[in-house]
Amino acid sequence: MKFFITISQDEDGMYIAECPSIPGCISQGTTAREAEKNIQQAIKECLEVRAAKGMPLTVAVRQVEVHL
């Protein structure tokens, strides 16, 4: 399975990775690459937990346009 992720850097310099299509699926790392690697494992674990609880594996993620 393929997922979109976001990676941002916090005020302490840590890289935070999130998977928007899996609520609460978040990880971190000291580098962007480490955060990416860690979120891959977090995604696997989140999917396993959601499946075991009978929850939908993902939620819909949409793109919207905002005019300023």
CHARMM-style PDB file with segment names, atoms N, HN, CA, C and O in Angstrom:
ATOM      1  N   MET     1       0.838  -1.176   0.000  1.00  0.00      PROA
ATOM      2  CA  MET     1       0.000   0.000   0.000  1.00  0.00      PROA
ATOM      3  C   MET     1       0.883   1.239   0.000  1.00  0.00      PROA
ATOM      4  O   MET     1       1.981   1.232   0.557  1.00  0.00      PROA
ATOM      5  N   LYS     2       0.397   2.295  -0.625  1.00  0.00      PROA
ATOM      6  HN  LYS     2      -0.495   2.301  -1.078  1.00  0.00      PROA
ATOM      7  CA  LYS     2       1.129   3.558  -0.649  1.00  0.00      PROA
ATOM      8  C   LYS     2       0.309   4.623   0.070  1.00  0.00      PROA
ATOM      9  O   LYS     2      -0.914   4.677  -0.055  1.00  0.00      PROA
ATOM     10  N   PHE     3       1.003   5.462   0.821  1.00  0.00      PROA
ATOM     11  HN  PHE     3       1.997   5.417   0.923  1.00  0.00      PROA
ATOM     12  CA  PHE     3       0.359   6.522   1.581  1.00  0.00      PROA
ATOM     13  C   PHE     3       1.114   7.829   1.399  1.00  0.00      PROA
ATOM     14  O   PHE     3       2.336   7.838   1.252  1.00  0.00      PROA
ATOM     15  N   PHE     4       0.374   8.930   1.410  1.00  0.00      PROA
ATOM     16  HN  PHE     4      -0.619   8.922   1.529  1.00  0.00      PROA
ATOM     17  CA  PHE     4       1.000  10.241   1.480  1.00  0.00      PROA
ATOM     18  C   PHE     4       1.383  10.494   2.927  1.00  0.00      PROA
ATOM     19  O   PHE     4       0.659  10.112   3.846  1.00  0.00      PROA
ATOM     20  N   ILE     5       2.522  11.141   3.124  1.00  0.00      PROA
ATOM     21  HN  ILE     5       3.110  11.452   2.377  1.00  0.00      PROA
ATOM     22  CA  ILE     5       2.937  11.551   4.468  1.00  0.00      PROA
ATOM     23  C   ILE     5       3.340  13.021   4.418  1.00  0.00      PROA
ATOM     24  O   ILE     5       3.639  13.562   3.354  1.00  0.00      PROA
ATOM     25  N   THR     6       3.343  13.641   5.563  1.00  0.00      PROA
ATOM     26  HN  THR     6       3.100  13.202   6.428  1.00  0.00      PROA
ATOM     27  CA  THR     6       3.895  14.992   5.686  1.00  0.00      PROA
ATOM     28  C   THR     6       5.072  14.918   6.641  1.00  0.00      PROA
ATOM     29  O   THR     6       5.071  14.128   7.586  1.00  0.00      PROA
ATOM     30  N   ILE     7       6.074  15.744   6.387  1.00  0.00      PROA
ATOM     31  HN  ILE     7       6.075  16.385   5.619  1.00  0.00      PROA
ATOM     32  CA  ILE     7       7.223  15.841   7.287  1.00  0.00      PROA
ATOM     33  C   ILE     7       7.487  17.320   7.527  1.00  0.00      PROA
ATOM     34  O   ILE     7       7.640  18.098   6.586  1.00  0.00      PROA
ATOM     35  N   SER     8       7.537  17.690   8.789  1.00  0.00      PROA
ATOM     36  HN  SER     8       7.412  17.058   9.553  1.00  0.00      PROA
ATOM     37  CA  SER     8       7.846  19.073   9.158  1.00  0.00      PROA
ATOM     38  C   SER     8       8.859  19.048  10.286  1.00  0.00      PROA
ATOM     39  O   SER     8       9.047  18.030  10.953  1.00  0.00      PROA
ATOM     40  N   GLN     9       9.503  20.175  10.486  1.00  0.00      PROA
ATOM     41  HN  GLN     9       9.351  21.002   9.945  1.00  0.00      PROA
ATOM     42  CA  GLN     9      10.506  20.272  11.544  1.00  0.00      PROA
ATOM     43  C   GLN     9       9.936  21.132  12.657  1.00  0.00      PROA
ATOM     44  O   GLN     9       9.411  22.215  12.398  1.00  0.00      PROA
ATOM     45  N   ASP    10      10.034  20.659  13.901  1.00  0.00      PROA
ATOM     46  HN  ASP    10      10.461  19.779  14.112  1.00  0.00      PROA
ATOM     47  CA  ASP    10       9.504  21.426  15.021  1.00  0.00      PROA
ATOM     48  C   ASP    10      10.544  22.411  15.556  1.00  0.00      PROA
ATOM     49  O   ASP    10      11.664  22.486  15.051  1.00  0.00      PROA
ATOM     50  N   GLU    11      10.159  23.157  16.576  1.00  0.00      PROA
ATOM     51  HN  GLU    11       9.249  23.097  16.986  1.00  0.00      PROA
ATOM     52  CA  GLU    11      11.028  24.208  17.112  1.00  0.00      PROA
ATOM     53  C   GLU    11      12.291  23.673  17.775  1.00  0.00      PROA
ATOM     54  O   GLU    11      13.247  24.420  17.980  1.00  0.00      PROA
ATOM     55  N   ASP    12      12.302  22.382  18.114  1.00  0.00      PROA
ATOM     56  HN  ASP    12      11.525  21.775  17.948  1.00  0.00      PROA
ATOM     57  CA  ASP    12      13.482  21.770  18.720  1.00  0.00      PROA
ATOM     58  C   ASP    12      14.387  21.095  17.691  1.00  0.00      PROA
ATOM     59  O   ASP    12      15.411  20.511  18.046  1.00  0.00      PROA
ATOM     60  N   GLY    13      14.005  21.177  16.409  1.00  0.00      PROA
ATOM     61  HN  GLY    13      13.173  21.651  16.120  1.00  0.00      PROA
ATOM     62  CA  GLY    13      14.817  20.587  15.357  1.00  0.00      PROA
ATOM     63  C   GLY    13      14.453  19.158  14.994  1.00  0.00      PROA
ATOM     64  O   GLY    13      15.039  18.592  14.071  1.00  0.00      PROA
ATOM     65  N   MET    14      13.490  18.558  15.704  1.00  0.00      PROA
ATOM     66  HN  MET    14      13.014  19.018  16.454  1.00  0.00      PROA
ATOM     67  CA  MET    14      13.050  17.198  15.384  1.00  0.00      PROA
ATOM     68  C   MET    14      12.157  17.234  14.144  1.00  0.00      PROA
ATOM     69  O   MET    14      11.455  18.214  13.900  1.00  0.00      PROA
ATOM     70  N   TYR    15      12.195  16.168  13.377  1.00  0.00      PROA
ATOM     71  HN  TYR    15      12.765  15.371  13.575  1.00  0.00      PROA
ATOM     72  CA  TYR    15      11.343  16.038  12.201  1.00  0.00      PROA
ATOM     73  C   TYR    15      10.123  15.201  12.582  1.00  0.00      PROA
ATOM     74  O   TYR    15      10.250  14.099  13.116  1.00  0.00      PROA
ATOM     75  N   ILE    16       8.951  15.741  12.300  1.00  0.00      PROA
ATOM     76  HN  ILE    16       8.849  16.636  11.866  1.00  0.00      PROA
ATOM     77  CA  ILE    16       7.691  15.103  12.642  1.00  0.00      PROA
ATOM     78  C   ILE    16       7.046  14.593  11.362  1.00  0.00      PROA
ATOM     79  O   ILE    16       6.861  15.352  10.411  1.00  0.00      PROA
ATOM     80  N   ALA    17       6.704  13.310  11.335  1.00  0.00      PROA
ATOM     81  HN  ALA    17       6.854  12.693  12.107  1.00  0.00      PROA
ATOM     82  CA  ALA    17       6.065  12.708  10.164  1.00  0.00      PROA
ATOM     83  C   ALA    17       4.653  12.277  10.544  1.00  0.00      PROA
ATOM     84  O   ALA    17       4.429  11.705  11.611  1.00  0.00      PROA
ATOM     85  N   GLU    18       3.705  12.562   9.654  1.00  0.00      PROA
ATOM     86  HN  GLU    18       3.887  13.027   8.788  1.00  0.00      PROA
ATOM     87  CA  GLU    18       2.317  12.185   9.871  1.00  0.00      PROA
ATOM     88  C   GLU    18       1.748  11.561   8.609  1.00  0.00      PROA
ATOM     89  O   GLU    18       2.179  11.868   7.497  1.00  0.00      PROA
ATOM     90  N   CYS    19       0.780  10.689   8.794  1.00  0.00      PROA
ATOM     91  HN  CYS    19       0.430  10.439   9.697  1.00  0.00      PROA
ATOM     92  CA  CYS    19       0.049  10.091   7.680  1.00  0.00      PROA
ATOM     93  C   CYS    19      -1.392  10.591   7.776  1.00  0.00      PROA
ATOM     94  O   CYS    19      -2.165  10.076   8.583  1.00  0.00      PROA
ATOM     95  N   PRO    20      -1.766  11.586   6.967  1.00  0.00      PROA
ATOM     96  CA  PRO    20      -3.090  12.204   7.086  1.00  0.00      PROA
ATOM     97  C   PRO    20      -4.265  11.242   6.920  1.00  0.00      PROA
ATOM     98  O   PRO    20      -5.335  11.479   7.481  1.00  0.00      PROA
ATOM     99  N   SER    21      -4.086  10.169   6.164  1.00  0.00      PROA
ATOM    100  HN  SER    21      -3.217   9.976   5.709  1.00  0.00      PROA
ATOM    101  CA  SER    21      -5.210   9.264   5.928  1.00  0.00      PROA
ATOM    102  C   SER    21      -5.416   8.245   7.056  1.00  0.00      PROA
ATOM    103  O   SER    21      -6.354   7.449   7.009  1.00  0.00      PROA
ATOM    104  N   ILE    22      -4.533   8.270   8.075  1.00  0.00      PROA
ATOM    105  HN  ILE    22      -3.771   8.916   8.113  1.00  0.00      PROA
ATOM    106  CA  ILE    22      -4.700   7.398   9.241  1.00  0.00      PROA
ATOM    107  C   ILE    22      -4.681   8.282  10.485  1.00  0.00      PROA
ATOM    108  O   ILE    22      -3.607   8.685  10.933  1.00  0.00      PROA
ATOM    109  N   PRO    23      -5.845   8.589  11.047  1.00  0.00      PROA
ATOM    110  CA  PRO    23      -5.907   9.486  12.208  1.00  0.00      PROA
ATOM    111  C   PRO    23      -4.987   9.032  13.347  1.00  0.00      PROA
ATOM    112  O   PRO    23      -4.998   7.868  13.747  1.00  0.00      PROA
ATOM    113  N   GLY    24      -4.197   9.970  13.854  1.00  0.00      PROA
ATOM    114  HN  GLY    24      -4.188  10.916  13.529  1.00  0.00      PROA
ATOM    115  CA  GLY    24      -3.317   9.694  14.984  1.00  0.00      PROA
ATOM    116  C   GLY    24      -2.015   9.007  14.631  1.00  0.00      PROA
ATOM    117  O   GLY    24      -1.221   8.698  15.519  1.00  0.00      PROA
ATOM    118  N   CYS    25      -1.781   8.763  13.356  1.00  0.00      PROA
ATOM    119  HN  CYS    25      -2.426   9.015  12.634  1.00  0.00      PROA
ATOM    120  CA  CYS    25      -0.545   8.080  12.947  1.00  0.00      PROA
ATOM    121  C   CYS    25       0.553   9.114  12.759  1.00  0.00      PROA
ATOM    122  O   CYS    25       0.578   9.850  11.773  1.00  0.00      PROA
ATOM    123  N   ILE    26       1.452   9.150  13.718  1.00  0.00      PROA
ATOM    124  HN  ILE    26       1.431   8.551  14.519  1.00  0.00      PROA
ATOM    125  CA  ILE    26       2.501  10.168  13.756  1.00  0.00      PROA
ATOM    126  C   ILE    26       3.783   9.542  14.293  1.00  0.00      PROA
ATOM    127  O   ILE    26       3.734   8.614  15.101  1.00  0.00      PROA
ATOM    128  N   SER    27       4.914  10.041  13.851  1.00  0.00      PROA
ATOM    129  HN  SER    27       4.954  10.795  13.195  1.00  0.00      PROA
ATOM    130  CA  SER    27       6.202   9.585  14.344  1.00  0.00      PROA
ATOM    131  C   SER    27       7.197  10.740  14.229  1.00  0.00      PROA
ATOM    132  O   SER    27       6.829  11.839  13.814  1.00  0.00      PROA
ATOM    133  N   GLN    28       8.427  10.496  14.587  1.00  0.00      PROA
ATOM    134  HN  GLN    28       8.725   9.602  14.924  1.00  0.00      PROA
ATOM    135  CA  GLN    28       9.442  11.550  14.528  1.00  0.00      PROA
ATOM    136  C   GLN    28      10.816  10.950  14.295  1.00  0.00      PROA
ATOM    137  O   GLN    28      10.990   9.731  14.328  1.00  0.00      PROA
ATOM    138  N   GLY    29      11.779  11.811  14.061  1.00  0.00      PROA
ATOM    139  HN  GLY    29      11.638  12.801  14.034  1.00  0.00      PROA
ATOM    140  CA  GLY    29      13.161  11.397  13.889  1.00  0.00      PROA
ATOM    141  C   GLY    29      14.075  12.603  13.969  1.00  0.00      PROA
ATOM    142  O   GLY    29      13.621  13.746  13.905  1.00  0.00      PROA
ATOM    143  N   THR    30      15.357  12.343  14.109  1.00  0.00      PROA
ATOM    144  HN  THR    30      15.726  11.415  14.162  1.00  0.00      PROA
ATOM    145  CA  THR    30      16.321  13.446  14.183  1.00  0.00      PROA
ATOM    146  C   THR    30      16.656  13.983  12.796  1.00  0.00      PROA
ATOM    147  O   THR    30      17.199  15.081  12.666  1.00  0.00      PROA
ATOM    148  N   THR    31      16.332  13.207  11.757  1.00  0.00      PROA
ATOM    149  HN  THR    31      15.891  12.316  11.863  1.00  0.00      PROA
ATOM    150  CA  THR    31      16.492  13.658  10.368  1.00  0.00      PROA
ATOM    151  C   THR    31      15.183  13.366   9.638  1.00  0.00      PROA
ATOM    152  O   THR    31      14.364  12.574  10.105  1.00  0.00      PROA
ATOM    153  N   ALA    32      14.996  14.010   8.494  1.00  0.00      PROA
ATOM    154  HN  ALA    32      15.661  14.654   8.115  1.00  0.00      PROA
ATOM    155  CA  ALA    32      13.795  13.754   7.699  1.00  0.00      PROA
ATOM    156  C   ALA    32      13.752  12.295   7.266  1.00  0.00      PROA
ATOM    157  O   ALA    32      12.687  11.679   7.273  1.00  0.00      PROA
ATOM    158  N   ARG    33      14.891  11.741   6.892  1.00  0.00      PROA
ATOM    159  HN  ARG    33      15.756  12.242   6.886  1.00  0.00      PROA
ATOM    160  CA  ARG    33      14.944  10.337   6.467  1.00  0.00      PROA
ATOM    161  C   ARG    33      14.577   9.399   7.609  1.00  0.00      PROA
ATOM    162  O   ARG    33      13.853   8.425   7.402  1.00  0.00      PROA
ATOM    163  N   GLU    34      15.066   9.681   8.803  1.00  0.00      PROA
ATOM    164  HN  GLU    34      15.654  10.472   8.971  1.00  0.00      PROA
ATOM    165  CA  GLU    34      14.726   8.855   9.959  1.00  0.00      PROA
ATOM    166  C   GLU    34      13.230   8.946  10.266  1.00  0.00      PROA
ATOM    167  O   GLU    34      12.596   7.938  10.578  1.00  0.00      PROA
ATOM    168  N   ALA    35      12.671  10.149  10.177  1.00  0.00      PROA
ATOM    169  HN  ALA    35      13.186  10.968   9.923  1.00  0.00      PROA
ATOM    170  CA  ALA    35      11.240  10.323  10.403  1.00  0.00      PROA
ATOM    171  C   ALA    35      10.431   9.538   9.372  1.00  0.00      PROA
ATOM    172  O   ALA    35       9.414   8.929   9.703  1.00  0.00      PROA
ATOM    173  N   GLU    36      10.888   9.558   8.130  1.00  0.00      PROA
ATOM    174  HN  GLU    36      11.714  10.053   7.861  1.00  0.00      PROA
ATOM    175  CA  GLU    36      10.201   8.800   7.075  1.00  0.00      PROA
ATOM    176  C   GLU    36      10.248   7.299   7.363  1.00  0.00      PROA
ATOM    177  O   GLU    36       9.244   6.604   7.212  1.00  0.00      PROA
ATOM    178  N   LYS    37      11.388   6.814   7.767  1.00  0.00      PROA
ATOM    179  HN  LYS    37      12.204   7.379   7.889  1.00  0.00      PROA
ATOM    180  CA  LYS    37      11.529   5.399   8.105  1.00  0.00      PROA
ATOM    181  C   LYS    37      10.629   5.036   9.292  1.00  0.00      PROA
ATOM    182  O   LYS    37       9.976   3.992   9.292  1.00  0.00      PROA
ATOM    183  N   ASN    38      10.606   5.906  10.292  1.00  0.00      PROA
ATOM    184  HN  ASN    38      11.136   6.754  10.292  1.00  0.00      PROA
ATOM    185  CA  ASN    38       9.800   5.648  11.484  1.00  0.00      PROA
ATOM    186  C   ASN    38       8.302   5.671  11.183  1.00  0.00      PROA
ATOM    187  O   ASN    38       7.547   4.880  11.749  1.00  0.00      PROA
ATOM    188  N   ILE    39       7.863   6.573  10.296  1.00  0.00      PROA
ATOM    189  HN  ILE    39       8.475   7.215   9.836  1.00  0.00      PROA
ATOM    190  CA  ILE    39       6.430   6.638   9.986  1.00  0.00      PROA
ATOM    191  C   ILE    39       6.006   5.395   9.210  1.00  0.00      PROA
ATOM    192  O   ILE    39       4.856   4.969   9.312  1.00  0.00      PROA
ATOM    193  N   GLN    40       6.906   4.816   8.446  1.00  0.00      PROA
ATOM    194  HN  GLN    40       7.840   5.163   8.362  1.00  0.00      PROA
ATOM    195  CA  GLN    40       6.564   3.569   7.749  1.00  0.00      PROA
ATOM    196  C   GLN    40       6.204   2.477   8.762  1.00  0.00      PROA
ATOM    197  O   GLN    40       5.231   1.747   8.572  1.00  0.00      PROA
ATOM    198  N   GLN    41       6.971   2.372   9.809  1.00  0.00      PROA
ATOM    199  HN  GLN    41       7.761   2.965   9.963  1.00  0.00      PROA
ATOM    200  CA  GLN    41       6.677   1.385  10.855  1.00  0.00      PROA
ATOM    201  C   GLN    41       5.397   1.764  11.599  1.00  0.00      PROA
ATOM    202  O   GLN    41       4.580   0.899  11.912  1.00  0.00      PROA
ATOM    203  N   ALA    42       5.225   3.044  11.879  1.00  0.00      PROA
ATOM    204  HN  ALA    42       5.890   3.747  11.625  1.00  0.00      PROA
ATOM    205  CA  ALA    42       4.011   3.501  12.567  1.00  0.00      PROA
ATOM    206  C   ALA    42       2.769   3.200  11.735  1.00  0.00      PROA
ATOM    207  O   ALA    42       1.742   2.801  12.285  1.00  0.00      PROA
ATOM    208  N   ILE    43       2.846   3.385  10.427  1.00  0.00      PROA
ATOM    209  HN  ILE    43       3.680   3.709   9.980  1.00  0.00      PROA
ATOM    210  CA  ILE    43       1.713   3.086   9.552  1.00  0.00      PROA
ATOM    211  C   ILE    43       1.351   1.610   9.657  1.00  0.00      PROA
ATOM    212  O   ILE    43       0.176   1.270   9.798  1.00  0.00      PROA
ATOM    213  N   LYS    44       2.343   0.733   9.591  1.00  0.00      PROA
ATOM    214  HN  LYS    44       3.298   1.009   9.477  1.00  0.00      PROA
ATOM    215  CA  LYS    44       2.082  -0.707   9.716  1.00  0.00      PROA
ATOM    216  C   LYS    44       1.368  -1.016  11.028  1.00  0.00      PROA
ATOM    217  O   LYS    44       0.386  -1.757  11.051  1.00  0.00      PROA
ATOM    218  N   GLU    45       1.867  -0.446  12.112  1.00  0.00      PROA
ATOM    219  HN  GLU    45       2.665   0.157  12.093  1.00  0.00      PROA
ATOM    220  CA  GLU    45       1.281  -0.706  13.425  1.00  0.00      PROA
ATOM    221  C   GLU    45      -0.122  -0.130  13.538  1.00  0.00      PROA
ATOM    222  O   GLU    45      -1.012  -0.777  14.090  1.00  0.00      PROA
ATOM    223  N   CYS    46      -0.331   1.070  13.027  1.00  0.00      PROA
ATOM    224  HN  CYS    46       0.392   1.596  12.579  1.00  0.00      PROA
ATOM    225  CA  CYS    46      -1.664   1.682  13.071  1.00  0.00      PROA
ATOM    226  C   CYS    46      -2.669   0.855  12.272  1.00  0.00      PROA
ATOM    227  O   CYS    46      -3.801   0.661  12.713  1.00  0.00      PROA
ATOM    228  N   LEU    47      -2.265   0.374  11.111  1.00  0.00      PROA
ATOM    229  HN  LEU    47      -1.345   0.532  10.753  1.00  0.00      PROA
ATOM    230  CA  LEU    47      -3.158  -0.452  10.294  1.00  0.00      PROA
ATOM    231  C   LEU    47      -3.515  -1.751  11.006  1.00  0.00      PROA
ATOM    232  O   LEU    47      -4.662  -2.194  10.957  1.00  0.00      PROA
ATOM    233  N   GLU    48      -2.539  -2.358  11.666  1.00  0.00      PROA
ATOM    234  HN  GLU    48      -1.607  -1.998  11.706  1.00  0.00      PROA
ATOM    235  CA  GLU    48      -2.800  -3.592  12.410  1.00  0.00      PROA
ATOM    236  C   GLU    48      -3.809  -3.353  13.532  1.00  0.00      PROA
ATOM    237  O   GLU    48      -4.730  -4.149  13.715  1.00  0.00      PROA
ATOM    238  N   VAL    49      -3.644  -2.278  14.273  1.00  0.00      PROA
ATOM    239  HN  VAL    49      -2.896  -1.631  14.125  1.00  0.00      PROA
ATOM    240  CA  VAL    49      -4.555  -1.967  15.379  1.00  0.00      PROA
ATOM    241  C   VAL    49      -5.955  -1.671  14.847  1.00  0.00      PROA
ATOM    242  O   VAL    49      -6.944  -2.166  15.388  1.00  0.00      PROA
ATOM    243  N   ARG    50      -6.042  -0.862  13.785  1.00  0.00      PROA
ATOM    244  HN  ARG    50      -5.239  -0.460  13.346  1.00  0.00      PROA
ATOM    245  CA  ARG    50      -7.345  -0.522  13.223  1.00  0.00      PROA
ATOM    246  C   ARG    50      -8.046  -1.773  12.698  1.00  0.00      PROA
ATOM    247  O   ARG    50      -9.255  -1.923  12.877  1.00  0.00      PROA
ATOM    248  N   ALA    51      -7.306  -2.667  12.056  1.00  0.00      PROA
ATOM    249  HN  ALA    51      -6.324  -2.545  11.910  1.00  0.00      PROA
ATOM    250  CA  ALA    51      -7.897  -3.901  11.547  1.00  0.00      PROA
ATOM    251  C   ALA    51      -8.392  -4.782  12.698  1.00  0.00      PROA
ATOM    252  O   ALA    51      -9.483  -5.347  12.623  1.00  0.00      PROA
ATOM    253  N   ALA    52      -7.598  -4.896  13.750  1.00  0.00      PROA
ATOM    254  HN  ALA    52      -6.712  -4.437  13.811  1.00  0.00      PROA
ATOM    255  CA  ALA    52      -7.972  -5.721  14.898  1.00  0.00      PROA
ATOM    256  C   ALA    52      -9.225  -5.193  15.591  1.00  0.00      PROA
ATOM    257  O   ALA    52      -9.999  -5.972  16.146  1.00  0.00      PROA
ATOM    258  N   LYS    53      -9.429  -3.885  15.563  1.00  0.00      PROA
ATOM    259  HN  LYS    53      -8.800  -3.252  15.111  1.00  0.00      PROA
ATOM    260  CA  LYS    53     -10.601  -3.269  16.192  1.00  0.00      PROA
ATOM    261  C   LYS    53     -11.785  -3.166  15.245  1.00  0.00      PROA
ATOM    262  O   LYS    53     -12.849  -2.679  15.627  1.00  0.00      PROA
ATOM    263  N   GLY    54     -11.604  -3.623  14.012  1.00  0.00      PROA
ATOM    264  HN  GLY    54     -10.740  -4.018  13.702  1.00  0.00      PROA
ATOM    265  CA  GLY    54     -12.687  -3.560  13.036  1.00  0.00      PROA
ATOM    266  C   GLY    54     -12.968  -2.160  12.515  1.00  0.00      PROA
ATOM    267  O   GLY    54     -14.053  -1.883  12.004  1.00  0.00      PROA
ATOM    268  N   MET    55     -11.993  -1.291  12.646  1.00  0.00      PROA
ATOM    269  HN  MET    55     -11.112  -1.516  13.061  1.00  0.00      PROA
ATOM    270  CA  MET    55     -12.145   0.095  12.178  1.00  0.00      PROA
ATOM    271  C   MET    55     -11.754   0.177  10.710  1.00  0.00      PROA
ATOM    272  O   MET    55     -10.983  -0.650  10.225  1.00  0.00      PROA
ATOM    273  N   PRO    56     -12.285   1.178   9.992  1.00  0.00      PROA
ATOM    274  CA  PRO    56     -11.788   1.386   8.626  1.00  0.00      PROA
ATOM    275  C   PRO    56     -10.287   1.651   8.689  1.00  0.00      PROA
ATOM    276  O   PRO    56      -9.813   2.326   9.603  1.00  0.00      PROA
ATOM    277  N   LEU    57      -9.545   1.129   7.734  1.00  0.00      PROA
ATOM    278  HN  LEU    57      -9.929   0.581   6.992  1.00  0.00      PROA
ATOM    279  CA  LEU    57      -8.096   1.290   7.775  1.00  0.00      PROA
ATOM    280  C   LEU    57      -7.675   2.734   7.569  1.00  0.00      PROA
ATOM    281  O   LEU    57      -6.700   3.185   8.170  1.00  0.00      PROA
ATOM    282  N   THR    58      -8.391   3.461   6.732  1.00  0.00      PROA
ATOM    283  HN  THR    58      -9.183   3.095   6.244  1.00  0.00      PROA
ATOM    284  CA  THR    58      -8.038   4.853   6.439  1.00  0.00      PROA
ATOM    285  C   THR    58      -9.297   5.713   6.416  1.00  0.00      PROA
ATOM    286  O   THR    58     -10.417   5.204   6.429  1.00  0.00      PROA
ATOM    287  N   VAL    59      -9.092   7.007   6.381  1.00  0.00      PROA
ATOM    288  HN  VAL    59      -8.181   7.421   6.369  1.00  0.00      PROA
ATOM    289  CA  VAL    59     -10.176   7.970   6.182  1.00  0.00      PROA
ATOM    290  C   VAL    59      -9.904   8.719   4.888  1.00  0.00      PROA
ATOM    291  O   VAL    59      -8.770   8.758   4.410  1.00  0.00      PROA
ATOM    292  N   ALA    60     -10.935   9.304   4.333  1.00  0.00      PROA
ATOM    293  HN  ALA    60     -11.856   9.272   4.722  1.00  0.00      PROA
ATOM    294  CA  ALA    60     -10.776  10.049   3.080  1.00  0.00      PROA
ATOM    295  C   ALA    60      -9.956  11.308   3.314  1.00  0.00      PROA
ATOM    296  O   ALA    60     -10.149  12.020   4.300  1.00  0.00      PROA
ATOM    297  N   VAL    61      -9.054  11.564   2.406  1.00  0.00      PROA
ATOM    298  HN  VAL    61      -8.897  10.986   1.606  1.00  0.00      PROA
ATOM    299  CA  VAL    61      -8.257  12.790   2.423  1.00  0.00      PROA
ATOM    300  C   VAL    61      -8.558  13.508   1.127  1.00  0.00      PROA
ATOM    301  O   VAL    61      -8.450  12.927   0.048  1.00  0.00      PROA
ATOM    302  N   ARG    62      -8.932  14.761   1.230  1.00  0.00      PROA
ATOM    303  HN  ARG    62      -9.019  15.233   2.107  1.00  0.00      PROA
ATOM    304  CA  ARG    62      -9.271  15.536   0.038  1.00  0.00      PROA
ATOM    305  C   ARG    62      -8.454  16.816  -0.028  1.00  0.00      PROA
ATOM    306  O   ARG    62      -7.930  17.302   0.974  1.00  0.00      PROA
ATOM    307  N   GLN    63      -8.365  17.329  -1.212  1.00  0.00      PROA
ATOM    308  HN  GLN    63      -8.790  16.933  -2.026  1.00  0.00      PROA
ATOM    309  CA  GLN    63      -7.701  18.603  -1.438  1.00  0.00      PROA
ATOM    310  C   GLN    63      -8.764  19.657  -1.683  1.00  0.00      PROA
ATOM    311  O   GLN    63      -9.682  19.437  -2.473  1.00  0.00      PROA
ATOM    312  N   VAL    64      -8.654  20.796  -1.019  1.00  0.00      PROA
ATOM    313  HN  VAL    64      -7.907  20.975  -0.377  1.00  0.00      PROA
ATOM    314  CA  VAL    64      -9.572  21.899  -1.228  1.00  0.00      PROA
ATOM    315  C   VAL    64      -8.796  23.142  -1.599  1.00  0.00      PROA
ATOM    316  O   VAL    64      -7.618  23.275  -1.270  1.00  0.00      PROA
ATOM    317  N   GLU    65      -9.456  24.039  -2.278  1.00  0.00      PROA
ATOM    318  HN  GLU    65     -10.413  23.931  -2.545  1.00  0.00      PROA
ATOM    319  CA  GLU    65      -8.823  25.285  -2.676  1.00  0.00      PROA
ATOM    320  C   GLU    65      -9.316  26.406  -1.772  1.00  0.00      PROA
ATOM    321  O   GLU    65     -10.516  26.529  -1.528  1.00  0.00      PROA
ATOM    322  N   VAL    66      -8.404  27.210  -1.282  1.00  0.00      PROA
ATOM    323  HN  VAL    66      -7.429  27.110  -1.481  1.00  0.00      PROA
ATOM    324  CA  VAL    66      -8.716  28.335  -0.421  1.00  0.00      PROA
ATOM    325  C   VAL    66      -8.199  29.599  -1.073  1.00  0.00      PROA
ATOM    326  O   VAL    66      -7.027  29.688  -1.437  1.00  0.00      PROA
ATOM    327  N   HSD    67      -9.072  30.571  -1.218  1.00  0.00      PROA
ATOM    328  HN  HSD    67     -10.025  30.499  -0.922  1.00  0.00      PROA
ATOM    329  CA  HSD    67      -8.678  31.843  -1.833  1.00  0.00      PROA
ATOM    330  C   HSD    67      -8.376  32.851  -0.737  1.00  0.00      PROA
ATOM    331  O   HSD    67      -9.150  33.004   0.207  1.00  0.00      PROA
ATOM    332  N   LEU    68      -7.258  33.530  -0.866  1.00  0.00      PROA
ATOM    333  HN  LEU    68      -6.629  33.405  -1.633  1.00  0.00      PROA
ATOM    334  CA  LEU    68      -6.885  34.576   0.095  1.00  0.00      PROA
ATOM    335  C   LEU    68      -7.128  35.935  -0.473  1.00  0.00      PROA
ATOM    336  OT1 LEU    68      -6.873  36.938   0.194  1.00  0.00      PROA
TER     337      LEU     68
END
